[in-house]
Amino acid sequence: MGRYYSGDIDGKFWFGVQSSNAADRFGVIGDEPAYLTYYFDEEHLEEVEAEIASIEESLGDKIQKLDDFFASVNGYTDKDIHALGITSEELSDYADLGLGIKIRDCIKEFGQCSFDAEL
């Protein structure tokens, strides 16, 4: 069973790696009923892009290593990730990077991005 987010962007949070409030790090704090509700618009774009850049700088060449790894498998274990020299925190940042890119692209295409994230 997984936790999902849906709205202008849709996806599934990484099990055991990514928290439901992962989008908080991009500058908007989710409202908390049974879901976190997020609304981003063009005013948030600079902060979203800055956080994406920060994650990319932090991960460096590990992004390509993870891209290549996940392109070649259908699943993974902690042992697989650690064999790549990737920490749990780096894997979490990589998952958040994907979310941030979805948020950024949605804002650029539609001028806004809203979604609910399951807790």
C-alpha positions as CSV (number, residue, x, y, z in Angstrom):
1,M,0.0,0.0,0.0
2,G,1.4,3.4,-0.9
3,R,0.7,7.0,-0.3
4,Y,-0.2,9.1,-3.3
5,Y,-0.5,12.8,-4.3
6,S,-3.0,14.0,-6.8
7,G,-4.3,17.2,-8.4
8,D,-2.4,19.2,-11.1
9,I,0.4,16.6,-10.7
10,D,0.0,13.0,-9.7
11,G,2.4,10.5,-8.2
12,K,3.3,8.1,-5.5
13,F,5.6,8.9,-2.5
14,W,8.5,6.6,-2.2
15,F,7.8,4.0,0.5
16,G,10.0,4.3,3.5
17,V,12.0,7.0,1.9
18,Q,9.8,10.1,1.2
19,S,7.5,11.7,3.7
20,S,4.0,12.9,2.8
21,N,5.0,16.5,3.5
22,A,8.0,16.3,1.1
23,A,6.7,19.3,-0.9
24,D,7.1,21.5,2.2
25,R,10.7,21.9,1.4
26,F,9.8,23.8,-1.8
27,G,8.3,26.7,0.1
28,V,4.6,25.9,0.8
29,I,3.5,24.2,4.0
30,G,0.7,21.7,3.3
31,D,-2.7,22.0,5.1
32,E,-3.2,18.9,7.3
33,P,-6.5,17.1,7.4
34,A,-6.2,13.5,6.2
35,Y,-4.4,15.0,3.3
36,L,-1.8,17.7,2.9
37,T,-3.1,20.3,0.4
38,Y,-0.6,22.2,-1.7
39,Y,-1.0,25.2,-3.9
40,F,1.9,26.7,-5.8
41,D,1.8,29.5,-8.3
42,E,4.2,31.6,-10.3
43,E,5.2,33.5,-7.1
44,H,6.7,30.2,-5.7
45,L,8.6,29.4,-8.9
46,E,11.9,31.0,-7.8
47,E,11.9,29.2,-4.5
48,V,11.0,25.9,-6.1
49,E,13.8,26.3,-8.7
50,A,16.2,27.3,-5.9
51,E,15.5,24.2,-3.9
52,I,15.8,22.0,-7.1
53,A,19.2,23.6,-7.7
54,S,20.2,23.0,-4.1
55,I,19.3,19.3,-4.3
56,E,21.1,18.9,-7.6
57,E,24.2,20.6,-6.2
58,S,24.1,18.4,-3.1
59,L,23.7,15.2,-5.1
60,G,26.0,16.1,-8.0
61,D,27.0,13.1,-10.1
62,K,24.9,10.8,-8.0
63,I,21.8,11.9,-9.9
64,Q,23.0,10.3,-13.1
65,K,24.1,7.2,-11.1
66,L,20.6,6.9,-9.7
67,D,18.9,7.7,-13.0
68,D,20.9,4.9,-14.6
69,F,20.2,2.5,-11.8
70,F,16.4,3.1,-11.8
71,A,16.2,2.9,-15.6
72,S,17.5,-0.6,-15.4
73,V,15.5,-2.1,-12.5
74,N,11.9,-2.5,-11.4
75,G,12.6,-2.4,-7.7
76,Y,15.4,-2.0,-5.2
77,T,16.6,-2.8,-1.7
78,D,18.6,-0.8,0.7
79,K,21.5,-3.0,0.0
80,D,21.3,-2.1,-3.7
81,I,21.3,1.6,-2.9
82,H,24.2,1.4,-0.4
83,A,26.2,-0.7,-2.9
84,L,26.0,2.4,-5.2
85,G,27.4,4.5,-2.5
86,I,24.1,6.3,-1.9
87,T,22.9,7.1,1.6
88,S,19.3,7.0,2.7
89,E,19.3,10.8,3.0
90,E,20.6,11.1,-0.6
91,L,17.9,8.7,-1.8
92,S,15.3,10.8,-0.1
93,D,16.7,13.9,-1.7
94,Y,16.6,12.2,-5.1
95,A,12.9,11.3,-4.6
96,D,12.2,14.9,-3.5
97,L,14.0,16.2,-6.6
98,G,11.6,14.3,-8.8
99,L,8.7,15.9,-6.9
100,G,10.2,19.3,-7.2
101,I,10.7,18.9,-10.9
102,K,7.0,17.9,-11.3
103,I,5.9,21.0,-9.3
104,R,8.2,23.3,-11.3
105,D,7.1,22.0,-14.7
106,C,3.4,22.2,-13.7
107,I,3.8,25.9,-12.6
108,K,5.6,26.7,-15.9
109,E,3.0,25.0,-18.0
110,F,-0.2,26.1,-16.2
111,G,0.9,29.0,-14.0
112,Q,-0.1,27.1,-10.9
113,C,0.1,23.6,-9.3
114,S,-2.1,22.2,-6.7
115,F,-2.4,18.7,-5.3
116,D,-3.3,16.7,-2.2
117,A,-0.8,14.4,-0.6
118,E,-2.0,11.4,1.4
119,L,-0.8,11.2,5.0
